[in-house]
Amino acid sequence: MTTFLVPIAKLLDELGTQYADQDVAVLTVRPNGDRACIAVPQRALVGTNGRAHDCQSMNTAVGLFAAFCTTVSYVPQLKKCWETGSAGDLSLRMVLILALGVATWIGYGVLQSDIVIIIANSVSLCLLLGILYFKLKERRAPRK
């Protein structure tokens, strides 16, 4: 039995047009001449050799590092707000738009089933809500 990776365009007649959006097909030819085809997306083949798998691990490591940096970036500002009890220099509109953007990233992470995006942005949103608390508390305080 011999197996080939074949561009999908060469096998559309055999597979049917419902597979036109796939990248490649796995074609198996048995010794008696029988053929079997399975359409697969190119991304399904990632990890079939060591280099592709190593690249995927590197991508994940870079993503985790980026998520860590952007999430931790809120800590100094929240600490300052906590110590001073004020978020006076921050624009309320900026904080609200940023919170909306981070919440949207959480939704995107859910849609993509990407736990790194979900967790990093959930932590970021919690820290940002802490900053928002100080900003709103300051606005409600009577002016002197």
Backbone as a printed PyTorch tensor [residue, N CA C, xyz], in Angstrom:
tensor([[[  0.8540,  -1.1720,   0.0000],
         [  0.0000,   0.0000,   0.0000],
         [  0.8970,   1.2300,   0.0000]],

        [[  0.5890,   2.2040,  -0.8480],
         [  1.3510,   3.4310,  -0.9700],
         [  0.4350,   4.6140,  -0.6700]],

        [[  0.9680,   5.5850,   0.0740],
         [  0.1770,   6.7510,   0.4420],
         [  0.8520,   8.0100,  -0.0920]],

        [[  0.0610,   8.9130,  -0.6660],
         [  0.5530,  10.1590,  -1.2350],
         [ -0.2380,  11.3340,  -0.6620]],

        [[  0.4230,  12.4840,  -0.5530],
         [ -0.2730,  13.7400,  -0.3090],
         [ -0.4310,  14.4050,  -1.6610]],

        [[ -1.6470,  14.6970,  -2.0390],
         [ -1.9410,  15.2020,  -3.3740],
         [ -2.7000,  16.5280,  -3.2440]],

        [[ -2.3480,  17.5450,  -4.0590],
         [ -3.1580,  18.7750,  -4.0410],
         [ -4.6210,  18.4420,  -4.3250]],

        [[ -5.5060,  19.0340,  -3.5560],
         [ -6.9270,  18.6970,  -3.6380],
         [ -7.5040,  18.9080,  -5.0330]],

        [[ -6.9930,  19.9000,  -5.7680],
         [ -7.5300,  20.2050,  -7.0970],
         [ -7.4340,  19.0050,  -8.0240]],

        [[ -6.4290,  18.1460,  -7.8420],
         [ -6.2500,  16.9960,  -8.7190],
         [ -7.2680,  15.9010,  -8.4370]],

        [[ -7.9210,  15.9280,  -7.2890],
         [ -8.8210,  14.8450,  -6.9100],
         [-10.2590,  15.2880,  -6.6930]],

        [[-10.6130,  16.5050,  -7.1010],
         [-11.9640,  17.0010,  -6.8490],
         [-13.0330,  16.1400,  -7.5100]],

        [[-12.7470,  15.6030,  -8.6920],
         [-13.7330,  14.7490,  -9.3530],
         [-14.0060,  13.5060,  -8.5240]],

        [[-12.9530,  12.9660,  -7.9270],
         [-13.0900,  11.7470,  -7.1360],
         [-13.7130,  12.0230,  -5.7690]],

        [[-13.3400,  13.1410,  -5.1550],
         [-13.8110,  13.4490,  -3.8050],
         [-15.1430,  14.1810,  -3.8050]],

        [[-15.4150,  14.9380,  -4.8220],
         [-16.6260,  15.7450,  -4.8580],
         [-16.3000,  17.1900,  -4.5180]],

        [[-17.1310,  18.0990,  -5.0050],
         [-16.8480,  19.5220,  -4.8480],
         [-17.0080,  20.0150,  -3.4180]],

        [[-17.6400,  19.2470,  -2.5280],
         [-17.7920,  19.7110,  -1.1410],
         [-16.4400,  19.8090,  -0.4370]],

        [[-15.4040,  19.2380,  -1.0140],
         [-14.0670,  19.3000,  -0.4240],
         [-13.1890,  20.3670,  -1.0660]],

        [[-13.7640,  21.2260,  -1.8760],
         [-12.9770,  22.2210,  -2.6090],
         [-12.2460,  23.1820,  -1.6790]],

        [[-12.7410,  23.3670,  -0.4490],
         [-12.0840,  24.2980,   0.4680],
         [-10.9260,  23.6610,   1.2320]],

        [[-10.6940,  22.3740,   1.0550],
         [ -9.5870,  21.6950,   1.7170],
         [ -8.3050,  21.9280,   0.9190]],

        [[ -7.1530,  21.7310,   1.5670],
         [ -5.8750,  22.0030,   0.9310],
         [ -5.2940,  20.7910,   0.2090]],

        [[ -5.2910,  19.6670,   0.8850],
         [ -4.6710,  18.4740,   0.3160],
         [ -5.5400,  17.2610,   0.5810]],

        [[ -5.2050,  16.1910,  -0.0970],
         [ -5.8850,  14.9240,   0.1350],
         [ -4.8340,  13.8620,   0.3960]],

        [[ -5.1930,  12.9140,   1.2220],
         [ -4.3400,  11.7500,   1.4410],
         [ -4.8790,  10.6770,   0.5040]],

        [[ -4.0450,  10.2680,  -0.4270],
         [ -4.4340,   9.2610,  -1.4120],
         [ -3.7040,   7.9690,  -1.0940]],

        [[ -4.4530,   6.9130,  -0.9140],
         [ -3.8630,   5.6050,  -0.6380],
         [ -4.1600,   4.6880,  -1.8250]],

        [[ -3.1110,   4.0330,  -2.3530],
         [ -3.2700,   3.0790,  -3.4440],
         [ -2.8500,   1.7110,  -2.9280]],

        [[ -3.7890,   0.7770,  -2.9360],
         [ -3.5090,  -0.5800,  -2.4550],
         [ -2.8570,  -1.3980,  -3.5820]],

        [[ -2.1790,  -2.4970,  -3.2180],
         [ -1.5070,  -3.3090,  -4.2490],
         [ -2.4420,  -3.7900,  -5.3550]],

        [[ -3.7180,  -4.0050,  -5.0410],
         [ -4.6460,  -4.4750,  -6.0780],
         [ -5.1610,  -3.3330,  -6.9640]],

        [[ -4.6930,  -2.1030,  -6.7130],
         [ -5.0750,  -0.9660,  -7.5350],
         [ -6.2150,  -0.1400,  -6.9670]],

        [[ -6.8870,  -0.6290,  -5.9320],
         [ -7.9560,   0.1540,  -5.3070],
         [ -7.3770,   1.4400,  -4.7300]],

        [[ -8.1500,   2.5030,  -4.8600],
         [ -7.7150,   3.7990,  -4.3390],
         [ -8.6890,   4.2680,  -3.2730]],

        [[ -8.1460,   4.9680,  -2.2730],
         [ -8.9700,   5.5920,  -1.2400],
         [ -8.4450,   7.0060,  -1.0320]],

        [[ -9.3590,   7.9510,  -0.9160],
         [ -8.9720,   9.3470,  -0.7430],
         [ -9.6580,   9.9330,   0.4880]],

        [[ -8.9250,  10.7530,   1.2000],
         [ -9.4790,  11.4990,   2.3260],
         [ -8.9920,  12.9280,   2.1910]],

        [[ -9.9010,  13.8950,   2.1900],
         [ -9.5250,  15.3090,   2.1230],
         [ -9.2170,  15.8040,   3.5290]],

        [[ -8.1260,  16.5390,   3.6610],
         [ -7.7420,  17.0890,   4.9700],
         [ -7.2220,  18.5100,   4.7800]],

        [[ -7.4590,  19.3810,   5.7630],
         [ -6.8570,  20.7080,   5.6810],
         [ -5.3680,  20.6160,   5.9650]],

        [[ -4.5990,  21.5250,   5.3870],
         [ -3.1480,  21.5210,   5.5690],
         [ -2.7850,  21.6040,   7.0500]],

        [[ -3.5380,  22.3990,   7.8340],
         [ -3.2100,  22.5690,   9.2480],
         [ -3.3160,  21.2590,  10.0280]],

        [[ -4.0800,  20.2980,   9.5080],
         [ -4.1900,  19.0100,  10.1940],
         [ -2.8830,  18.2300,  10.1070]],

        [[ -2.0100,  18.6110,   9.1780],
         [ -0.7480,  17.9080,   8.9980],
         [  0.3710,  18.4960,   9.8460]],

        [[  0.1220,  19.6410,  10.5210],
         [  1.1370,  20.2530,  11.3710],
         [  1.4600,  19.2900,  12.4970]],

        [[  2.7200,  19.1180,  12.7860],
         [  3.1340,  18.2020,  13.8350],
         [  3.4860,  16.8230,  13.3030]],

        [[  3.3530,  16.6170,  11.9880],
         [  3.6810,  15.3140,  11.4380],
         [  5.1780,  15.1320,  11.2880]],

        [[  5.9270,  16.2270,  11.3420],
         [  7.3820,  16.0970,  11.4120],
         [  7.8560,  16.9390,  12.5840]],

        [[  9.0300,  16.7010,  13.0750],
         [  9.5240,  17.3710,  14.2690],
         [  9.5850,  18.8730,  14.1410]],

        [[  9.9810,  19.3590,  12.9680],
         [ 10.1390,  20.8110,  12.8020],
         [  8.8130,  21.5490,  12.9150]],

        [[  7.7650,  21.0330,  12.3290],
         [  6.4680,  21.7000,  12.4230],
         [  5.9890,  21.7180,  13.8670]],

        [[  6.2140,  20.6220,  14.5800],
         [  5.7930,  20.5460,  15.9760],
         [  6.6120,  21.5170,  16.8190]],

        [[  7.9280,  21.5980,  16.5830],
         [  8.7730,  22.5320,  17.3160],
         [  8.3390,  23.9740,  17.0590]],

        [[  7.9630,  24.2740,  15.8260],
         [  7.5110,  25.6180,  15.4700],
         [  6.2270,  25.9430,  16.2230]],

        [[  5.3250,  24.9820,  16.3220],
         [  4.0750,  25.1950,  17.0510],
         [  4.3630,  25.4530,  18.5250]],

        [[  5.3160,  24.7280,  19.1060],
         [  5.6840,  24.9420,  20.5010],
         [  6.2770,  26.3330,  20.6910]],

        [[  7.0850,  26.7690,  19.7430],
         [  7.6810,  28.0990,  19.8150],
         [  6.5950,  29.1650,  19.7170]],

        [[  5.6150,  28.9690,  18.8320],
         [  4.5050,  29.9140,  18.7170],
         [  3.7460,  30.0210,  20.0340]],

        [[  3.5010,  28.9000,  20.6770],
         [  2.8020,  28.8980,  21.9570],
         [  3.6170,  29.6130,  23.0170]],

        [[  4.9200,  29.3960,  23.0480],
         [  5.7850,  30.0530,  24.0280],
         [  5.7780,  31.5700,  23.8260]],

        [[  5.8390,  32.0110,  22.5850],
         [  5.7980,  33.4430,  22.2930],
         [  4.4490,  34.0240,  22.7290]],

        [[  3.3720,  33.3180,  22.4320],
         [  2.0390,  33.7620,  22.8320],
         [  1.8950,  33.8480,  24.3420]],

        [[  2.4270,  32.8700,  25.0530],
         [  2.3670,  32.8860,  26.5190],
         [  3.1690,  34.0590,  27.0890]],

        [[  4.3420,  34.3100,  26.5190],
         [  5.1640,  35.4290,  26.9850],
         [  4.4560,  36.7550,  26.7340]],

        [[  3.8720,  36.9230,  25.5550],
         [  3.1450,  38.1500,  25.2250],
         [  1.9480,  38.3240,  26.1630]],

        [[  1.2270,  37.2470,  26.4210],
         [  0.0760,  37.3090,  27.3270],
         [  0.5200,  37.6900,  28.7360]],

        [[  1.6220,  37.1260,  29.1890],
         [  2.1450,  37.4570,  30.5160],
         [  2.4910,  38.9400,  30.6040]],

        [[  3.2200,  39.4500,  29.6180],
         [  3.6410,  40.8620,  29.6360],
         [  2.4480,  41.8080,  29.6210]],

        [[  1.4940,  41.5770,  28.7370],
         [  0.3590,  42.4950,  28.6500],
         [ -0.5350,  42.3930,  29.8790]],

        [[ -0.6400,  41.2290,  30.4590],
         [ -1.4660,  41.0730,  31.6590],
         [ -0.8230,  41.7400,  32.8570]],

        [[  0.4700,  41.5160,  33.0490],
         [  1.1880,  42.0730,  34.1950],
         [  1.3230,  43.5930,  34.0880]],

        [[  1.1930,  44.1360,  32.8930],
         [  1.3660,  45.5820,  32.7120],
         [  0.3470,  46.4020,  33.5030]],

        [[ -0.7710,  45.8160,  33.8730],
         [ -1.7830,  46.5380,  34.6480],
         [ -1.4220,  46.6450,  36.1280]],

        [[ -0.5660,  45.7760,  36.6180],
         [ -0.2650,  45.7090,  38.0530],
         [  0.3180,  47.0200,  38.5880]],

        [[  1.3360,  47.6350,  37.9700],
         [  1.8670,  48.8830,  38.5200],
         [  0.8170,  49.9970,  38.6190]],

        [[ -0.0470,  50.1010,  37.6120],
         [ -1.0760,  51.1430,  37.6500],
         [ -2.0940,  50.8710,  38.7530]],

        [[ -2.5150,  49.6190,  38.8890],
         [ -3.4610,  49.2690,  39.9420],
         [ -2.8410,  49.4860,  41.3200]],

        [[ -1.5550,  49.1650,  41.4530],
         [ -0.8580,  49.3790,  42.7290],
         [ -0.8310,  50.8740,  43.0720]],

        [[ -0.5500,  51.7060,  42.0750],
         [ -0.5260,  53.1530,  42.3020],
         [ -1.9120,  53.6640,  42.7010]],

        [[ -2.9390,  53.1740,  42.0200],
         [ -4.3050,  53.5710,  42.3640],
         [ -4.6430,  53.1440,  43.7910]],

        [[ -4.2330,  51.9600,  44.1620],
         [ -4.4940,  51.4340,  45.5030],
         [ -3.8090,  52.3010,  46.5660]],

        [[ -2.5510,  52.6410,  46.3160],
         [ -1.7830,  53.4250,  47.2870],
         [ -2.2930,  54.8560,  47.4110]],

        [[ -2.6550,  55.4690,  46.2940],
         [ -3.0830,  56.8730,  46.3160],
         [ -4.5900,  57.0160,  46.4680]],

        [[ -5.3100,  55.9320,  46.1920],
         [ -6.7670,  56.0060,  46.2290],
         [ -7.3390,  56.8120,  45.0790]],

        [[ -6.5300,  57.0080,  44.0400],
         [ -6.9440,  57.8660,  42.9340],
         [ -6.4940,  57.2820,  41.5960]],

        [[ -7.3120,  57.5390,  40.6010],
         [ -6.9510,  57.2130,  39.2220],
         [ -7.1200,  58.4640,  38.3770]],

        [[ -6.8190,  59.6090,  39.0050],
         [ -7.0900,  60.9150,  38.4220],
         [ -6.4740,  61.1810,  37.0700]],

        [[ -5.3040,  60.6620,  36.8110],
         [ -4.6260,  60.9630,  35.5450],
         [ -5.1180,  60.1040,  34.3840]],

        [[ -5.9700,  59.1460,  34.6710],
         [ -6.4410,  58.2440,  33.6190],
         [ -7.7650,  58.7310,  33.0440]],

        [[ -7.9010,  58.5970,  31.7560],
         [ -9.1390,  58.9540,  31.0830],
         [-10.1630,  57.8390,  31.2970]],

        [[-11.3440,  58.1920,  31.8000],
         [-12.4070,  57.2040,  31.9930],
         [-12.7880,  56.5710,  30.6580]],

        [[-12.8650,  57.3770,  29.6210],
         [-13.2170,  56.8550,  28.2960],
         [-12.1900,  55.8220,  27.8280]],

        [[-10.9060,  56.0990,  28.0400],
         [ -9.8600,  55.1500,  27.6480],
         [-10.0110,  53.8440,  28.4120]],

        [[-10.2530,  53.9200,  29.7190],
         [-10.3840,  52.7140,  30.5350],
         [-11.5940,  51.8990,  30.0890]],

        [[-12.7100,  52.5730,  29.8050],
         [-13.9150,  51.8620,  29.3560],
         [-13.7230,  51.2050,  27.9920]],

        [[-13.1050,  51.9180,  27.0630],
         [-12.8620,  51.3420,  25.7350],
         [-11.8890,  50.1720,  25.8360]],

        [[-10.8640,  50.3150,  26.6560],
         [ -9.9110,  49.2240,  26.8550],
         [-10.6010,  48.0130,  27.4750]],

        [[-11.4720,  48.2390,  28.4580],
         [-12.2060,  47.1300,  29.0810],
         [-13.0930,  46.4310,  28.0580]],

        [[-13.7380,  47.1960,  27.2010],
         [-14.5620,  46.6010,  26.1410],
         [-13.7010,  45.7680,  25.1930]],

        [[-12.5450,  46.2990,  24.8210],
         [-11.6370,  45.5570,  23.9380],
         [-11.1470,  44.2720,  24.5750]],

        [[-10.7780,  44.3200,  25.8450],
         [-10.2920,  43.1210,  26.5370],
         [-11.4240,  42.0990,  26.6620]],

        [[-12.6380,  42.5670,  26.9820],
         [-13.7830,  41.6500,  27.0620],
         [-14.0550,  40.9970,  25.7100]],

        [[-13.8780,  41.7700,  24.6400],
         [-14.0600,  41.2110,  23.2940],
         [-12.9940,  40.1610,  23.0010]],

        [[-11.7590,  40.3870,  23.4630],
         [-10.7070,  39.3780,  23.3030],
         [-11.0910,  38.0870,  24.0230]],

        [[-11.7270,  38.1960,  25.1750],
         [-12.1790,  36.9950,  25.8870],
         [-13.1900,  36.2400,  25.0300]],

        [[-14.1400,  36.9840,  24.4550],
         [-15.1170,  36.3580,  23.5530],
         [-14.4460,  35.6880,  22.3670]],

        [[-13.4460,  36.3430,  21.8030],
         [-12.6980,  35.7700,  20.6820],
         [-11.9910,  34.4830,  21.1190]],

        [[-11.3950,  34.5110,  22.3070],
         [-10.7320,  33.3160,  22.8270],
         [-11.6910,  32.1580,  22.9930]],

        [[-12.9140,  32.4590,  23.4420],
         [-13.9350,  31.4120,  23.5710],
         [-14.2880,  30.8600,  22.1980]],

        [[-14.4930,  31.7440,  21.2300],
         [-14.8280,  31.2930,  19.8720],
         [-13.7190,  30.4400,  19.2620]],

        [[-12.4620,  30.7760,  19.5830],
         [-11.3180,  30.0400,  19.0420],
         [-10.9220,  28.8520,  19.9210]],

        [[-11.5720,  28.7190,  21.0830],
         [-11.2130,  27.6840,  22.0650],
         [ -9.7360,  27.7920,  22.4420]],

        [[ -9.2840,  29.0280,  22.6460],
         [ -7.8800,  29.2790,  22.9720],
         [ -7.7720,  29.6940,  24.4330]],

        [[ -7.3600,  28.7580,  25.2730],
         [ -7.3240,  28.9750,  26.7120],
         [ -6.3370,  30.0740,  27.1080]],

        [[ -5.2470,  30.2280,  26.3650],
         [ -4.2710,  31.2830,  26.6720],
         [ -4.9180,  32.6590,  26.5210]],

        [[ -5.6390,  32.8690,  25.4440],
         [ -6.3100,  34.1480,  25.2250],
         [ -7.3750,  34.3760,  26.2960]],

        [[ -8.1240,  33.3500,  26.6190],
         [ -9.1960,  33.4780,  27.6080],
         [ -8.6370,  33.8380,  28.9830]],

        [[ -7.6470,  33.0880,  29.4480],
         [ -7.1200,  33.3150,  30.7950],
         [ -6.3940,  34.6590,  30.8910]],

        [[ -5.5190,  34.9370,  29.9410],
         [ -4.7460,  36.1830,  29.9960],
         [ -5.6670,  37.3950,  29.9860]],

        [[ -6.6560,  37.3930,  29.1300],
         [ -7.5510,  38.5380,  29.0480],
         [ -8.5370,  38.5940,  30.2040]],

        [[ -8.8850,  37.4610,  30.7830],
         [ -9.7440,  37.4670,  31.9710],
         [ -9.0160,  38.0990,  33.1470]],

        [[ -7.7460,  37.7300,  33.3340],
         [ -6.9470,  38.3410,  34.4030],
         [ -6.7780,  39.8330,  34.1230]],

        [[ -6.4870,  40.1810,  32.8640],
         [ -6.3450,  41.5970,  32.4940],
         [ -7.6200,  42.3670,  32.7860]],

        [[ -8.7690,  41.7820,  32.4620],
         [-10.0360,  42.4670,  32.6970],
         [-10.2730,  42.6650,  34.1960]],

        [[ -9.9440,  41.6790,  35.0130],
         [-10.0970,  41.8320,  36.4680],
         [ -9.2250,  42.9740,  36.9920]],

        [[ -7.9690,  43.0320,  36.5520],
         [ -7.0850,  44.1170,  36.9740],
         [ -7.6030,  45.4670,  36.4760]],

        [[ -8.0750,  45.4980,  35.2540],
         [ -8.6160,  46.7220,  34.6790],
         [ -9.8750,  47.1660,  35.4080]],

        [[-10.7000,  46.2190,  35.8340],
         [-11.8910,  46.5690,  36.6080],
         [-11.5070,  47.1690,  37.9560]],

        [[-10.3760,  46.7160,  38.5220],
         [ -9.8700,  47.3340,  39.7500],
         [ -9.5160,  48.7890,  39.5160]],

        [[ -8.8620,  49.0820,  38.4170],
         [ -8.5200,  50.4680,  38.0720],
         [ -9.7980,  51.2730,  37.8310]],

        [[-10.7620,  50.6630,  37.1410],
         [-12.0320,  51.3240,  36.8720],
         [-12.7690,  51.6550,  38.1750]],

        [[-12.6990,  50.7720,  39.1540],
         [-13.3030,  51.0170,  40.4670],
         [-12.7750,  52.3270,  41.0600]],

        [[-11.4510,  52.4890,  41.0530],
         [-10.8630,  53.7140,  41.6110],
         [-11.2660,  54.9460,  40.7980]],

        [[-11.3500,  54.7890,  39.4950],
         [-11.7380,  55.9180,  38.6420],
         [-13.1710,  56.3350,  38.9370]],

        [[-14.0850,  55.3700,  39.0500],
         [-15.4870,  55.6870,  39.3220],
         [-15.6770,  56.2070,  40.7420]],

        [[-14.9290,  55.6640,  41.6900],
         [-14.9880,  56.1210,  43.0830],
         [-14.5810,  57.5880,  43.1620]],

        [[-13.5640,  57.9330,  42.4140],
         [-13.0650,  59.3070,  42.3820],
         [-14.0980,  60.2630,  41.7840]],

        [[-14.8080,  59.8320,  40.7730],
         [-15.8120,  60.6970,  40.1260],
         [-16.9910,  60.9680,  41.0310]],

        [[-17.3300,  59.9810,  41.8940],
         [-18.4690,  60.1230,  42.7900],
         [-18.1410,  60.9600,  44.0240]],

        [[-16.8690,  61.0740,  44.3510],
         [-16.4630,  61.8190,  45.5440],
         [-16.8300,  63.2890,  45.3700]],

        [[-17.2960,  63.9230,  46.4460],
         [-17.6250,  65.3560,  46.3300],
         [-16.3850,  66.1770,  46.0310]],

        [[-16.5670,  67.1620,  45.1880],
         [-15.4440,  68.0400,  44.8120],
         [-15.1880,  69.0450,  45.9300]],

        [[-13.9080,  69.3450,  46.1610],
         [-13.5350,  70.2790,  47.2360],
         [-13.2380,  71.6450,  46.6820]]])
